Amino acid sequence: MHSAVPFPFQARVRLILAPTNIQLLIERSRQFAAAAFERAAATDSAGVIDDGLWGEFRSCGLAMAAFPEPLGGVGLSAPDRQNELCTVLRLLGGADLSIARLFEGHVNAIALVCRYGTPSQAERLAEDVAGGALSAVWGADDASGLKVVGDGAHTRLEGRKILASGAGFVTRPLVAAKSGDRQFMFLLRLATDHPVDLGGWTAQGMRSSATGTVELTGTSVGEAEAIGGADDFTRQPFFSGGAWRFCAAHLGAMERLVELYRDHLNSRGRGDDPYQLQRVAGCVAAVRTARFWVEEAARRFGDDEAGGEAIVGFANMTRMVTERCALDVIEAVQRGVGLAAFIRPSPLERIGRDLSTYLRQPAPDRAMSEAARAWLQSRTAVGEF
């Protein structure tokens, strides 16, 4: 990560919070999460996150938080801040998974630019985010894929990105595109009226994540847009090891589901039912199990001395554990609450639906098999893996 070069931007950015006060950021994130939770039913119904909520997102410091201190952030994406990032993602996941998804992509994009880009590229992105822009990582392709065509001054993109969250309001996306058999990253600058297609996003949950298709054919790219070198986008352990971040968002949603389940039982005097007690015990155990794995995956991801293969293997295993725990919690809560857990605008219904959708991350079987293979090929005791 480029951190030794002084940034003149530091003198121009208006710091919203003290750059070293990470606890203040977490407290403001908690307050923002409470506001997002209160509006989540309306957000889900409208299918869009309103400008007022995005204003609160920026004013509480979350938009800039992932940047290093010289650029106006608190270094939330830095290796030694992964535990705090995990806390923030849990808070947002328990409030509104669509917001958590967009924030996770925003943080990932900033981390990639700061890790592989030049100081001036990171500075320009920070300046735009301070001015209201949002970033994201758009990696999913259709069968044709996004390609780099032409050469020299006429290099451009050909193709589109699918399943792009934040389509329509993310103006500084980081996209992956292929040139021959090599993959490159480009940090784009899109107009607010850049055409997008959200018509295909009819998923059961995550309605307000604005996930859609973005046509990029004809977009010029050059040295200013190129981030890092060939295949940096999939460089390990950062590519797969960062999966713990969306697991943290899933964990926050699981925690909120179990708390809502407790409130439901207590408000109806059903807490002494032995079958409900069995479900509650299973839910608490599942949430705590997932939390142990997610927090450990975050810690390992930020450990400079941890081996890359071990980080990836543990993150892949964390994906499997988190998914299983989440599915168990969803089933137990829905069985314990009954029909009320399926009726809008109950937060139980919304969170269960969003979580079921967000859990569908790509290639789960491959992640599981690669995690198992990593252990089989190691000499590590299973309890130490």
C-alpha atoms as a printed R data frame, in Angstrom:
    type eleno elety resid chain resno       x       y       z
1   ATOM     1    CA   MET     A     1   0.000   0.000   0.000
2   ATOM     2    CA   HIS     A     2   1.373   3.416  -0.923
3   ATOM     3    CA   SER     A     3   1.700   5.300   2.362
4   ATOM     4    CA   ALA     A     4   5.125   6.920   2.357
5   ATOM     5    CA   VAL     A     5   4.327   9.644  -0.179
6   ATOM     6    CA   PRO     A     6   2.891  12.888   1.288
7   ATOM     7    CA   PHE     A     7  -0.534  13.861  -0.053
8   ATOM     8    CA   PRO     A     8  -1.262  17.564  -0.618
9   ATOM     9    CA   PHE     A     9  -4.930  16.574  -0.559
10  ATOM    10    CA   GLN     A    10  -4.670  16.277   3.218
11  ATOM    11    CA   ALA     A    11  -4.706  20.042   3.534
12  ATOM    12    CA   ARG     A    12  -7.834  20.398   1.418
13  ATOM    13    CA   VAL     A    13 -10.142  17.667   2.696
14  ATOM    14    CA   ARG     A    14 -12.606  18.530   5.441
15  ATOM    15    CA   LEU     A    15 -12.157  15.861   8.079
16  ATOM    16    CA   ILE     A    16 -15.523  14.863   9.507
17  ATOM    17    CA   LEU     A    17 -13.998  13.072  12.485
18  ATOM    18    CA   ALA     A    18 -10.612  12.866  14.117
19  ATOM    19    CA   PRO     A    19  -8.538  10.586  11.873
20  ATOM    20    CA   THR     A    20  -7.227   8.433  14.705
21  ATOM    21    CA   ASN     A    21 -10.474   8.130  16.626
22  ATOM    22    CA   ILE     A    22 -11.710   4.776  15.384
23  ATOM    23    CA   GLN     A    23 -14.044   4.409  18.357
24  ATOM    24    CA   LEU     A    24 -15.841   7.587  17.349
25  ATOM    25    CA   LEU     A    25 -16.329   6.137  13.872
26  ATOM    26    CA   ILE     A    26 -17.761   2.933  15.336
27  ATOM    27    CA   GLU     A    27 -20.149   4.884  17.557
28  ATOM    28    CA   ARG     A    28 -21.319   6.995  14.616
29  ATOM    29    CA   SER     A    29 -21.661   3.819  12.561
30  ATOM    30    CA   ARG     A    30 -23.862   2.403  15.310
31  ATOM    31    CA   GLN     A    31 -26.057   5.503  15.176
32  ATOM    32    CA   PHE     A    32 -26.229   5.367  11.387
33  ATOM    33    CA   ALA     A    33 -27.113   1.660  11.527
34  ATOM    34    CA   ALA     A    34 -29.973   2.421  13.925
35  ATOM    35    CA   ALA     A    35 -31.335   5.033  11.506
36  ATOM    36    CA   ALA     A    36 -30.942   2.668   8.546
37  ATOM    37    CA   PHE     A    37 -32.803  -0.088  10.411
38  ATOM    38    CA   GLU     A    38 -35.693   2.244  11.187
39  ATOM    39    CA   ARG     A    39 -36.046   3.120   7.488
40  ATOM    40    CA   ALA     A    40 -35.287  -0.337   6.115
41  ATOM    41    CA   ALA     A    41 -38.916  -1.333   5.540
42  ATOM    42    CA   ALA     A    42 -39.567   1.808   3.488
43  ATOM    43    CA   THR     A    43 -36.265   1.380   1.655
44  ATOM    44    CA   ASP     A    44 -37.115  -2.214   0.801
45  ATOM    45    CA   SER     A    45 -40.595  -1.269  -0.381
46  ATOM    46    CA   ALA     A    46 -39.319   1.564  -2.576
47  ATOM    47    CA   GLY     A    47 -36.368  -0.450  -3.831
48  ATOM    48    CA   VAL     A    48 -34.056   2.526  -3.425
49  ATOM    49    CA   ILE     A    49 -31.953   4.052  -0.636
50  ATOM    50    CA   ASP     A    50 -33.007   7.670  -0.324
51  ATOM    51    CA   ASP     A    51 -30.616  10.609  -0.612
52  ATOM    52    CA   GLY     A    52 -31.158  11.565   3.012
53  ATOM    53    CA   LEU     A    53 -29.795   8.250   4.233
54  ATOM    54    CA   TRP     A    54 -26.803   8.540   1.919
55  ATOM    55    CA   GLY     A    55 -26.229  12.008   3.367
56  ATOM    56    CA   GLU     A    56 -26.101  10.513   6.857
57  ATOM    57    CA   PHE     A    57 -23.754   7.805   5.563
58  ATOM    58    CA   ARG     A    58 -21.323  10.471   4.405
59  ATOM    59    CA   SER     A    59 -21.641  12.775   7.402
60  ATOM    60    CA   CYS     A    60 -20.956   9.980   9.918
61  ATOM    61    CA   GLY     A    61 -17.590   9.328   8.259
62  ATOM    62    CA   LEU     A    62 -18.253   5.941   6.654
63  ATOM    63    CA   ALA     A    63 -17.734   7.105   3.073
64  ATOM    64    CA   MET     A    64 -14.143   8.228   3.765
65  ATOM    65    CA   ALA     A    65 -13.290   5.743   6.523
66  ATOM    66    CA   ALA     A    66 -11.399   3.216   4.370
67  ATOM    67    CA   PHE     A    67  -8.866   5.763   3.128
68  ATOM    68    CA   PRO     A    68  -5.582   6.195   5.016
69  ATOM    69    CA   GLU     A    69  -5.297   9.130   7.372
70  ATOM    70    CA   PRO     A    70  -3.408  11.426   4.943
71  ATOM    71    CA   LEU     A    71  -6.402  11.164   2.597
72  ATOM    72    CA   GLY     A    72  -9.001  11.995   5.226
73  ATOM    73    CA   GLY     A    73  -9.956   8.516   6.458
74  ATOM    74    CA   VAL     A    74  -9.196   6.354   9.460
75  ATOM    75    CA   GLY     A    75  -7.473   3.555   7.563
76  ATOM    76    CA   LEU     A    76 -10.406   1.173   8.007
77  ATOM    77    CA   SER     A    77  -9.120  -1.007   5.160
78  ATOM    78    CA   ALA     A    78  -5.595  -1.208   6.604
79  ATOM    79    CA   PRO     A    79  -4.332  -4.561   7.946
80  ATOM    80    CA   ASP     A    80  -4.416  -3.388  11.564
81  ATOM    81    CA   ARG     A    81  -8.040  -2.170  11.266
82  ATOM    82    CA   GLN     A    82  -9.690  -5.412  10.151
83  ATOM    83    CA   ASN     A    83 -11.278  -6.043  13.550
84  ATOM    84    CA   GLU     A    84 -12.880  -2.601  13.507
85  ATOM    85    CA   LEU     A    85 -13.993  -3.087   9.900
86  ATOM    86    CA   CYS     A    86 -15.594  -6.357  10.980
87  ATOM    87    CA   THR     A    87 -17.546  -4.508  13.690
88  ATOM    88    CA   VAL     A    88 -18.802  -1.889  11.232
89  ATOM    89    CA   LEU     A    89 -19.879  -4.529   8.702
90  ATOM    90    CA   ARG     A    90 -21.748  -6.418  11.421
91  ATOM    91    CA   LEU     A    91 -23.547  -3.248  12.469
92  ATOM    92    CA   LEU     A    92 -24.595  -2.437   8.911
93  ATOM    93    CA   GLY     A    93 -25.552  -6.048   8.200
94  ATOM    94    CA   GLY     A    94 -27.891  -6.001  11.169
95  ATOM    95    CA   ALA     A    95 -29.496  -2.804   9.895
96  ATOM    96    CA   ASP     A    96 -29.896  -3.225   6.131
97  ATOM    97    CA   LEU     A    97 -28.006  -5.807   4.110
98  ATOM    98    CA   SER     A    98 -28.294  -3.748   0.924
99  ATOM    99    CA   ILE     A    99 -26.398  -0.887   2.566
100 ATOM   100    CA   ALA     A   100 -23.891  -3.351   4.010
101 ATOM   101    CA   ARG     A   101 -23.336  -4.833   0.549
102 ATOM   102    CA   LEU     A   102 -22.738  -1.416  -1.010
103 ATOM   103    CA   PHE     A   103 -20.410  -0.366   1.791
104 ATOM   104    CA   GLU     A   104 -18.394  -3.589   1.506
105 ATOM   105    CA   GLY     A   105 -17.914  -3.001  -2.224
106 ATOM   106    CA   HIS     A   106 -16.953   0.634  -1.599
107 ATOM   107    CA   VAL     A   107 -14.323  -0.408   0.963
108 ATOM   108    CA   ASN     A   108 -12.999  -3.148  -1.306
109 ATOM   109    CA   ALA     A   109 -12.548  -0.711  -4.195
110 ATOM   110    CA   ILE     A   110 -10.702   1.804  -2.004
111 ATOM   111    CA   ALA     A   111  -8.443  -0.936  -0.637
112 ATOM   112    CA   LEU     A   112  -7.555  -2.129  -4.148
113 ATOM   113    CA   VAL     A   113  -6.783   1.389  -5.371
114 ATOM   114    CA   CYS     A   114  -4.641   2.128  -2.312
115 ATOM   115    CA   ARG     A   115  -2.865  -1.230  -2.585
116 ATOM   116    CA   TYR     A   116  -2.143  -1.329  -6.314
117 ATOM   117    CA   GLY     A   117  -2.696   2.189  -7.600
118 ATOM   118    CA   THR     A   118  -0.451   5.223  -7.508
119 ATOM   119    CA   PRO     A   119  -0.654   7.908  -4.802
120 ATOM   120    CA   SER     A   120  -2.219  10.328  -7.278
121 ATOM   121    CA   GLN     A   121  -4.908   7.791  -8.235
122 ATOM   122    CA   ALA     A   122  -5.766   7.222  -4.569
123 ATOM   123    CA   GLU     A   123  -5.845  10.981  -3.999
124 ATOM   124    CA   ARG     A   124  -8.209  11.598  -6.894
125 ATOM   125    CA   LEU     A   125 -10.553   8.882  -5.674
126 ATOM   126    CA   ALA     A   126 -10.506  10.307  -2.137
127 ATOM   127    CA   GLU     A   127 -11.243  13.766  -3.494
128 ATOM   128    CA   ASP     A   128 -14.241  12.451  -5.434
129 ATOM   129    CA   VAL     A   129 -15.573  10.447  -2.492
130 ATOM   130    CA   ALA     A   130 -15.216  13.490  -0.240
131 ATOM   131    CA   GLY     A   131 -17.325  15.306  -2.840
132 ATOM   132    CA   GLY     A   132 -20.100  12.728  -2.660
133 ATOM   133    CA   ALA     A   133 -19.044   9.908  -5.007
134 ATOM   134    CA   LEU     A   134 -19.387   6.225  -4.182
135 ATOM   135    CA   SER     A   135 -17.123   3.445  -5.437
136 ATOM   136    CA   ALA     A   136 -17.646  -0.287  -5.987
137 ATOM   137    CA   VAL     A   137 -15.979  -3.347  -7.443
138 ATOM   138    CA   TRP     A   138 -17.781  -4.681 -10.502
139 ATOM   139    CA   GLY     A   139 -16.308  -8.034 -11.393
140 ATOM   140    CA   ALA     A   140 -19.145 -10.165 -12.763
141 ATOM   141    CA   ASP     A   141 -19.265 -10.734 -16.529
142 ATOM   142    CA   ASP     A   142 -21.707 -12.223 -18.986
143 ATOM   143    CA   ALA     A   143 -20.612 -14.937 -21.429
144 ATOM   144    CA   SER     A   144 -18.795 -12.393 -23.628
145 ATOM   145    CA   GLY     A   145 -16.932 -10.697 -20.813
146 ATOM   146    CA   LEU     A   146 -15.588  -7.160 -20.590
147 ATOM   147    CA   LYS     A   147 -12.569  -6.703 -22.870
148 ATOM   148    CA   VAL     A   148  -9.864  -4.137 -23.526
149 ATOM   149    CA   VAL     A   149  -9.646  -3.349 -27.243
150 ATOM   150    CA   GLY     A   150  -7.499  -1.025 -29.350
151 ATOM   151    CA   ASP     A   151  -4.107   0.307 -28.394
152 ATOM   152    CA   GLY     A   152  -2.315   3.512 -27.505
153 ATOM   153    CA   ALA     A   153  -4.537   6.567 -27.341
154 ATOM   154    CA   HIS     A   154  -7.525   4.600 -28.629
155 ATOM   155    CA   THR     A   155  -7.743   1.936 -25.922
156 ATOM   156    CA   ARG     A   156 -11.331   1.373 -24.835
157 ATOM   157    CA   LEU     A   157 -13.610  -1.153 -23.204
158 ATOM   158    CA   GLU     A   158 -15.974  -3.442 -25.034
159 ATOM   159    CA   GLY     A   159 -18.754  -5.239 -23.201
160 ATOM   160    CA   ARG     A   160 -20.678  -4.798 -20.005
161 ATOM   161    CA   LYS     A   161 -20.784  -5.686 -16.361
162 ATOM   162    CA   ILE     A   162 -23.645  -7.693 -14.868
163 ATOM   163    CA   LEU     A   163 -24.818  -8.014 -11.263
164 ATOM   164    CA   ALA     A   164 -23.229  -4.624 -10.586
165 ATOM   165    CA   SER     A   165 -24.464  -3.358  -7.211
166 ATOM   166    CA   GLY     A   166 -24.958   0.384  -7.020
167 ATOM   167    CA   ALA     A   167 -25.687   0.668 -10.738
168 ATOM   168    CA   GLY     A   168 -27.058   4.111 -11.433
169 ATOM   169    CA   PHE     A   169 -25.434   5.963  -8.542
170 ATOM   170    CA   VAL     A   170 -21.924   4.520  -8.209
171 ATOM   171    CA   THR     A   171 -19.847   6.924 -10.293
172 ATOM   172    CA   ARG     A   172 -16.315   5.672  -9.513
173 ATOM   173    CA   PRO     A   173 -16.479   1.894 -10.053
174 ATOM   174    CA   LEU     A   174 -13.431  -0.339 -10.260
175 ATOM   175    CA   VAL     A   175 -13.938  -2.863 -13.065
176 ATOM   176    CA   ALA     A   176 -11.970  -5.899 -14.202
177 ATOM   177    CA   ALA     A   177 -11.464  -6.392 -17.936
178 ATOM   178    CA   LYS     A   178  -9.441  -8.832 -20.023
179 ATOM   179    CA   SER     A   179  -6.797  -8.135 -22.616
180 ATOM   180    CA   GLY     A   180  -5.935 -11.452 -24.182
181 ATOM   181    CA   ASP     A   181  -5.595 -13.931 -21.332
182 ATOM   182    CA   ARG     A   182  -4.593 -11.283 -18.747
183 ATOM   183    CA   GLN     A   183  -6.932  -9.322 -16.526
184 ATOM   184    CA   PHE     A   184  -6.590  -5.646 -15.701
185 ATOM   185    CA   MET     A   185  -8.325  -3.204 -13.349
186 ATOM   186    CA   PHE     A   186  -9.655   0.191 -14.353
187 ATOM   187    CA   LEU     A   187 -11.049   2.880 -12.077
188 ATOM   188    CA   LEU     A   188 -13.738   4.566 -14.146
189 ATOM   189    CA   ARG     A   189 -15.497   7.882 -13.857
190 ATOM   190    CA   LEU     A   190 -19.138   7.541 -14.919
191 ATOM   191    CA   ALA     A   191 -21.681  10.301 -15.357
192 ATOM   192    CA   THR     A   192 -24.662  10.243 -13.014
193 ATOM   193    CA   ASP     A   193 -26.895   9.661 -16.036
194 ATOM   194    CA   HIS     A   194 -24.810   6.786 -17.435
195 ATOM   195    CA   PRO     A   195 -27.335   4.254 -18.795
196 ATOM   196    CA   VAL     A   196 -27.925   1.179 -16.666
197 ATOM   197    CA   ASP     A   197 -30.473  -1.623 -16.766
198 ATOM   198    CA   LEU     A   198 -32.036  -2.574 -13.441
199 ATOM   199    CA   GLY     A   199 -34.948  -4.375 -15.061
200 ATOM   200    CA   GLY     A   200 -33.406  -7.791 -14.621
201 ATOM   201    CA   TRP     A   201 -32.963  -7.406 -10.859
202 ATOM   202    CA   THR     A   202 -36.088  -9.228  -9.674
203 ATOM   203    CA   ALA     A   203 -34.391 -11.153  -6.886
204 ATOM   204    CA   GLN     A   204 -36.347 -12.145  -3.810
205 ATOM   205    CA   GLY     A   205 -34.188 -10.000  -1.547
206 ATOM   206    CA   MET     A   206 -31.589  -7.221  -1.599
207 ATOM   207    CA   ARG     A   207 -34.073  -5.109  -3.558
208 ATOM   208    CA   SER     A   208 -32.514  -1.743  -2.797
209 ATOM   209    CA   SER     A   209 -28.946  -2.763  -3.696
210 ATOM   210    CA   ALA     A   210 -29.537  -1.382  -7.228
211 ATOM   211    CA   THR     A   211 -27.966  -4.435  -8.811
212 ATOM   212    CA   GLY     A   212 -28.047  -4.328 -12.585
213 ATOM   213    CA   THR     A   213 -26.251  -4.341 -15.921
214 ATOM   214    CA   VAL     A   214 -23.954  -1.520 -16.973
215 ATOM   215    CA   GLU     A   215 -22.954  -1.130 -20.625
216 ATOM   216    CA   LEU     A   216 -19.344   0.041 -20.922
217 ATOM   217    CA   THR     A   217 -18.640  -0.371 -24.624
218 ATOM   218    CA   GLY     A   218 -16.719   2.615 -25.936
219 ATOM   219    CA   THR     A   219 -15.450   3.778 -22.536
220 ATOM   220    CA   SER     A   220 -11.917   5.084 -23.004
221 ATOM   221    CA   VAL     A   221  -9.270   3.750 -20.642
222 ATOM   222    CA   GLY     A   222  -5.630   4.636 -20.347
223 ATOM   223    CA   GLU     A   223  -2.810   5.037 -17.891
224 ATOM   224    CA   ALA     A   224  -4.853   7.287 -15.620
225 ATOM   225    CA   GLU     A   225  -7.583   4.655 -15.229
226 ATOM   226    CA   ALA     A   226  -5.381   1.546 -15.034
227 ATOM   227    CA   ILE     A   227  -4.887   0.327 -11.458
228 ATOM   228    CA   GLY     A   228  -1.880  -1.883 -10.836
229 ATOM   229    CA   GLY     A   229  -0.665  -4.479 -13.292
230 ATOM   230    CA   ALA     A   230  -1.865  -7.615 -15.016
231 ATOM   231    CA   ASP     A   231  -3.854 -10.018 -12.815
232 ATOM   232    CA   ASP     A   232  -3.526  -7.908  -9.671
233 ATOM   233    CA   PHE     A   233  -7.307  -8.125  -9.320
234 ATOM   234    CA   THR     A   234  -7.171 -11.855  -8.538
235 ATOM   235    CA   ARG     A   235  -3.896 -11.753  -6.609
236 ATOM   236    CA   GLN     A   236  -4.038 -13.837  -3.449
237 ATOM   237    CA   PRO     A   237  -4.604 -13.771  -0.563
238 ATOM   238    CA   PHE     A   238  -6.507 -10.514  -1.071
239 ATOM   239    CA   PHE     A   239  -8.930 -11.797  -3.713
240 ATOM   240    CA   SER     A   240 -10.360 -14.807  -1.870
241 ATOM   241    CA   GLY     A   241  -9.184 -13.943   1.633
242 ATOM   242    CA   GLY     A   242 -11.372 -10.835   1.654
243 ATOM   243    CA   ALA     A   243 -14.498 -13.023   1.576
244 ATOM   244    CA   TRP     A   244 -14.685 -12.624   5.336
245 ATOM   245    CA   ARG     A   245 -16.099  -9.123   4.757
246 ATOM   246    CA   PHE     A   246 -19.394 -10.248   3.270
247 ATOM   247    CA   CYS     A   247 -19.501 -13.009   5.895
248 ATOM   248    CA   ALA     A   248 -19.350 -10.246   8.524
249 ATOM   249    CA   ALA     A   249 -22.392  -8.586   6.945
250 ATOM   250    CA   HIS     A   250 -24.208 -11.944   6.981
251 ATOM   251    CA   LEU     A   251 -23.247 -12.355  10.627
252 ATOM   252    CA   GLY     A   252 -24.744  -8.985  11.547
253 ATOM   253    CA   ALA     A   253 -28.030  -9.982   9.933
254 ATOM   254    CA   MET     A   254 -28.010 -13.304  11.799
255 ATOM   255    CA   GLU     A   255 -27.435 -11.523  15.098
256 ATOM   256    CA   ARG     A   256 -30.344  -9.164  14.444
257 ATOM   257    CA   LEU     A   257 -32.627 -12.068  13.477
258 ATOM   258    CA   VAL     A   258 -31.924 -13.860  16.755
259 ATOM   259    CA   GLU     A   259 -32.470 -10.682  18.777
260 ATOM   260    CA   LEU     A   260 -35.794 -10.087  17.024
261 ATOM   261    CA   TYR     A   261 -36.732 -13.706  17.704
262 ATOM   262    CA   ARG     A   262 -36.011 -13.173  21.414
263 ATOM   263    CA   ASP     A   263 -38.160 -10.027  21.427
264 ATOM   264    CA   HIS     A   264 -40.974 -11.908  19.706
265 ATOM   265    CA   LEU     A   265 -40.968 -14.742  22.258
266 ATOM   266    CA   ASN     A   266 -40.730 -12.451  25.279
267 ATOM   267    CA   SER     A   267 -43.480 -10.120  24.074
268 ATOM   268    CA   ARG     A   268 -45.845 -13.079  23.683
269 ATOM   269    CA   GLY     A   269 -44.871 -14.937  26.830
270 ATOM   270    CA   ARG     A   270 -43.632 -17.930  24.875
271 ATOM   271    CA   GLY     A   271 -40.137 -18.064  26.336
272 ATOM   272    CA   ASP     A   272 -40.822 -21.085  28.550
273 ATOM   273    CA   ASP     A   273 -41.881 -23.372  25.724
274 ATOM   274    CA   PRO     A   274 -39.272 -26.186  25.668
275 ATOM   275    CA   TYR     A   275 -39.281 -26.378  21.870
276 ATOM   276    CA   GLN     A   276 -38.698 -22.645  21.612
277 ATOM   277    CA   LEU     A   277 -35.900 -22.875  24.155
278 ATOM   278    CA   GLN     A   278 -34.261 -25.566  22.039
279 ATOM   279    CA   ARG     A   279 -34.474 -23.339  18.968
280 ATOM   280    CA   VAL     A   280 -33.112 -20.336  20.855
281 ATOM   281    CA   ALA     A   281 -30.161 -22.342  22.141
282 ATOM   282    CA   GLY     A   282 -29.392 -23.559  18.624
283 ATOM   283    CA   CYS     A   283 -29.605 -20.014  17.233
284 ATOM   284    CA   VAL     A   284 -27.298 -18.528  19.842
285 ATOM   285    CA   ALA     A   285 -24.781 -21.328  19.314
286 ATOM   286    CA   ALA     A   286 -24.898 -20.866  15.532
287 ATOM   287    CA   VAL     A   287 -24.391 -17.094  15.755
288 ATOM   288    CA   ARG     A   288 -21.520 -17.424  18.191
289 ATOM   289    CA   THR     A   289 -19.908 -20.107  16.040
290 ATOM   290    CA   ALA     A   290 -20.107 -17.884  12.969
291 ATOM   291    CA   ARG     A   291 -18.744 -14.928  14.910
292 ATOM   292    CA   PHE     A   292 -15.711 -16.871  16.107
293 ATOM   293    CA   TRP     A   293 -14.892 -17.858  12.531
294 ATOM   294    CA   VAL     A   294 -15.538 -14.452  10.972
295 ATOM   295    CA   GLU     A   295 -13.537 -12.515  13.541
296 ATOM   296    CA   GLU     A   296 -10.660 -14.972  13.281
297 ATOM   297    CA   ALA     A   297 -10.745 -14.730   9.470
298 ATOM   298    CA   ALA     A   298 -10.590 -10.927   9.757
299 ATOM   299    CA   ARG     A   299  -7.661 -11.159  12.161
300 ATOM   300    CA   ARG     A   300  -5.749 -13.542   9.896
301 ATOM   301    CA   PHE     A   301  -6.439 -11.400   6.839
302 ATOM   302    CA   GLY     A   302  -4.740  -8.471   8.576
303 ATOM   303    CA   ASP     A   303  -1.796 -10.529   9.836
304 ATOM   304    CA   ASP     A   304   1.284  -9.767   7.736
305 ATOM   305    CA   GLU     A   305   2.964 -12.933   9.006
306 ATOM   306    CA   ALA     A   306   0.145 -15.303   8.067
307 ATOM   307    CA   GLY     A   307   0.742 -17.353   4.948
308 ATOM   308    CA   GLY     A   308  -1.332 -16.531   1.880
309 ATOM   309    CA   GLU     A   309  -2.578 -20.082   1.339
310 ATOM   310    CA   ALA     A   310  -3.584 -20.367   4.989
311 ATOM   311    CA   ILE     A   311  -5.487 -17.072   4.823
312 ATOM   312    CA   VAL     A   312  -7.387 -18.162   1.727
313 ATOM   313    CA   GLY     A   313  -8.112 -21.609   3.113
314 ATOM   314    CA   PHE     A   314  -9.447 -20.209   6.374
315 ATOM   315    CA   ALA     A   315 -11.562 -17.607   4.567
316 ATOM   316    CA   ASN     A   316 -13.071 -20.271   2.321
317 ATOM   317    CA   MET     A   317 -13.894 -22.405   5.345
318 ATOM   318    CA   THR     A   318 -15.419 -19.343   7.009
319 ATOM   319    CA   ARG     A   319 -17.730 -18.933   4.015
320 ATOM   320    CA   MET     A   320 -18.963 -22.502   4.469
321 ATOM   321    CA   VAL     A   321 -19.441 -22.197   8.232
322 ATOM   322    CA   THR     A   322 -21.200 -18.822   7.980
323 ATOM   323    CA   GLU     A   323 -23.590 -20.038   5.298
324 ATOM   324    CA   ARG     A   324 -24.518 -23.152   7.271
325 ATOM   325    CA   CYS     A   325 -25.054 -21.187  10.484
326 ATOM   326    CA   ALA     A   326 -27.160 -18.585   8.671
327 ATOM   327    CA   LEU     A   327 -29.386 -21.196   7.058
328 ATOM   328    CA   ASP     A   328 -29.885 -22.897  10.433
329 ATOM   329    CA   VAL     A   329 -30.803 -19.583  12.073
330 ATOM   330    CA   ILE     A   330 -33.239 -18.625   9.304
331 ATOM   331    CA   GLU     A   331 -35.019 -21.974   9.532
332 ATOM   332    CA   ALA     A   332 -35.207 -21.951  13.329
333 ATOM   333    CA   VAL     A   333 -36.502 -18.373  13.509
334 ATOM   334    CA   GLN     A   334 -39.103 -18.924  10.824
335 ATOM   335    CA   ARG     A   335 -40.317 -22.129  12.478
336 ATOM   336    CA   GLY     A   336 -40.339 -20.510  15.911
337 ATOM   337    CA   VAL     A   337 -42.194 -17.354  14.856
338 ATOM   338    CA   GLY     A   338 -44.478 -18.952  12.307
339 ATOM   339    CA   LEU     A   339 -46.443 -17.107   9.646
340 ATOM   340    CA   ALA     A   340 -45.605 -13.692  11.127
341 ATOM   341    CA   ALA     A   341 -42.027 -14.183   9.926
342 ATOM   342    CA   PHE     A   342 -43.279 -14.140   6.330
343 ATOM   343    CA   ILE     A   343 -45.517 -11.082   6.415
344 ATOM   344    CA   ARG     A   344 -44.262  -7.648   5.392
345 ATOM   345    CA   PRO     A   345 -43.236  -5.207   6.757
346 ATOM   346    CA   SER     A   346 -41.898  -7.370   9.572
347 ATOM   347    CA   PRO     A   347 -38.116  -6.984   9.875
348 ATOM   348    CA   LEU     A   348 -37.991 -10.743  10.395
349 ATOM   349    CA   GLU     A   349 -39.410 -11.224   6.916
350 ATOM   350    CA   ARG     A   350 -37.135  -8.636   5.305
351 ATOM   351    CA   ILE     A   351 -33.912  -9.791   6.946
352 ATOM   352    CA   GLY     A   352 -34.656 -13.451   6.275
353 ATOM   353    CA   ARG     A   353 -35.336 -12.680   2.619
354 ATOM   354    CA   ASP     A   354 -32.296 -10.426   2.185
355 ATOM   355    CA   LEU     A   355 -29.985 -12.843   3.962
356 ATOM   356    CA   SER     A   356 -31.203 -15.823   1.934
357 ATOM   357    CA   THR     A   357 -30.402 -13.854  -1.228
358 ATOM   358    CA   TYR     A   358 -27.069 -12.383  -0.117
359 ATOM   359    CA   LEU     A   359 -25.813 -15.813   0.968
360 ATOM   360    CA   ARG     A   360 -25.734 -16.865  -2.676
361 ATOM   361    CA   GLN     A   361 -22.128 -15.916  -3.249
362 ATOM   362    CA   PRO     A   362 -20.375 -17.349  -6.332
363 ATOM   363    CA   ALA     A   363 -18.754 -20.794  -6.439
364 ATOM   364    CA   PRO     A   364 -19.544 -22.020  -2.901
365 ATOM   365    CA   ASP     A   365 -18.650 -25.624  -3.748
366 ATOM   366    CA   ARG     A   366 -15.274 -24.570  -5.139
367 ATOM   367    CA   ALA     A   367 -14.541 -22.504  -2.032
368 ATOM   368    CA   MET     A   368 -15.410 -25.471   0.182
369 ATOM   369    CA   SER     A   369 -13.329 -27.942  -1.824
370 ATOM   370    CA   GLU     A   370 -10.332 -25.603  -1.975
371 ATOM   371    CA   ALA     A   371 -10.499 -25.130   1.788
372 ATOM   372    CA   ALA     A   372 -10.599 -28.882   2.333
373 ATOM   373    CA   ARG     A   373  -7.751 -29.409  -0.121
374 ATOM   374    CA   ALA     A   374  -5.629 -26.789   1.643
375 ATOM   375    CA   TRP     A   375  -5.917 -28.737   4.884
376 ATOM   376    CA   LEU     A   376  -5.339 -32.124   3.250
377 ATOM   377    CA   GLN     A   377  -2.124 -30.858   1.703
378 ATOM   378    CA   SER     A   378  -0.886 -29.339   4.949
379 ATOM   379    CA   ARG     A   379   0.791 -30.956   7.944
380 ATOM   380    CA   THR     A   380  -1.171 -28.820  10.367
381 ATOM   381    CA   ALA     A   381  -3.207 -30.374  13.150
382 ATOM   382    CA   VAL     A   382  -6.902 -29.857  12.492
383 ATOM   383    CA   GLY     A   383  -7.301 -27.794  15.642
384 ATOM   384    CA   GLU     A   384  -4.570 -25.431  14.474
385 ATOM   385    CA   PHE     A   385  -5.722 -25.008  10.852
